[in-house]
Amino acid sequence: MLNINRSVNDTGKNDFDPEGYMYDLEHWSPQSAEQMAREEGIKELTGAHWHVIYAMRDLYRKKGSSANAREAMHMLEEEFAIEGGRLYLYELFPKGPVSQGSRLGGVPVPPYASDASDWTG
C-alpha cells in the first residue's frame, strides 16, 4: 500500500524543494554546484565563485540558520572589498551573492535574502 507520508518525505527521489534549494545538505558536491550554476546561467564557476560558495558554507557551519542575509552580505563585501565589493559580487552571482551563493553552496539561504537579479547598483 502507498504510504503518502513516505512518498512526500522521501527526498532521495528529489533532492531539491520547489524553490530549488537542497533538502539534505549531505547531497551537495562541487559537481552538483557546477550543474546548478549552469542551469542558473553561470557557464563556469571560477575561483572567485568558489571563494564565495565556500564562504557561504563556512558561515552556515559557524552560525547555522541564525545568520541573516545582511550579516552574510557584509561578510562577503569585506572579503571582496579589493575586487569591488557588492558590485563585483553581483557580477559573479547575478541572482544575488547571498541567495545564489547559498543555493550553489548547498546551504539554506539566510533569512531575509532576496533574489536581487535586477539590482543595478
N, C-alpha and C positions, 0 to 999 in steps of 0.2 A: 504494500500500500504506500502511496506517495505521502511523504511527510513534508508538508508545505514549509514548516519552520526550518527544516534541514535544507531544503532547496533554496530558500531565501537567504539563509545564513551561510551557505556553502560558498565562501568567497574564492575557493580554489578554482571554481568554474570561471569566475570573472574577478580578476584581481583589482578592478577599479570600480569606484562608485559612479553614479550618473554624472557627476561633475568632472570625472577624470582623475580623481585622487585615489591612491592606493589604499585598499582596505587593510593590508597587512604589510608593515614596513619590512618584514623579512624577505619579501618578494623583490625588493629593489636590487638592481645591479647596474653597473655602468652601461651595460648593453641595453637594459630597459630604458635608462635615461636617454641614450642616443636615439632609440626608436621613438620615444615620446617627443624628443626635440624635433626630429624630422616631421612628425605628424603635426607639430605646432609651428612649422615653418622655419625652424633653425636648421640649416643644412648640415653644419658641422659644429660640434662642441669643441671650442678651443681651450687652451689652458686657462684663459680668463673666465670662461663659462664654468669650468670645473672648479676654479677657485671659489666662485660664488656658490655653486652647488654644495661643495664640501663645507663652506662657511655656514650655510643654512642647516646642514646636517649636524654640524658641531653645536650650533646654537640650540637646536632641538634637543640634542643629547644633554646639554648643560642645563637648559631652562625648561624643557618639556613644552607642553602646550601653553604654559603660562606666559611665554614670550609673546609680545604683541607686535603687530606689523610696524608700528612706529619705532620700537626698540630694534627690530631686525633691520629696518631701513637705515637707521642711524649707524648701526654697526657696519653695514655694508658701505655706507658713504665714507666713513672713516677709513675703512680698509682700502677703498679705491679712490681716495681723495686726489692722489697724484695723477691718476689716469683721467680724472674729470668728474669724479663723484657721481651724482644722481644721473646726469645726462649720459655719461658713459655706461652706467648700469642699464639704463633703458635702451641703449643701443644694443647691448648684449641680449637683453630679455625684454622685447617689445611688449609683452603681455604683463609686465611688472616684475622687477627683480625679486621681490619678496614672494609674490604668489607663484610666478612661473619658476623661479629658482627653487622654491619649496617643492612644488609639484614634480619637477625633474629630479629633485633630490630624494623623492620618495618619503617626504615627511609632511605632516599636516601643515596646511597654510596657517600662519599665526592669525589670531583673532583680529578683525578689522582690516584685513588686507583686501584690496580690491584689484580687479583687472584694469590697470590704467593704460591700456594699449593706445588710448587716444591722447595720452599725455604729450604735451608739446613743449614743456619747459618754459 
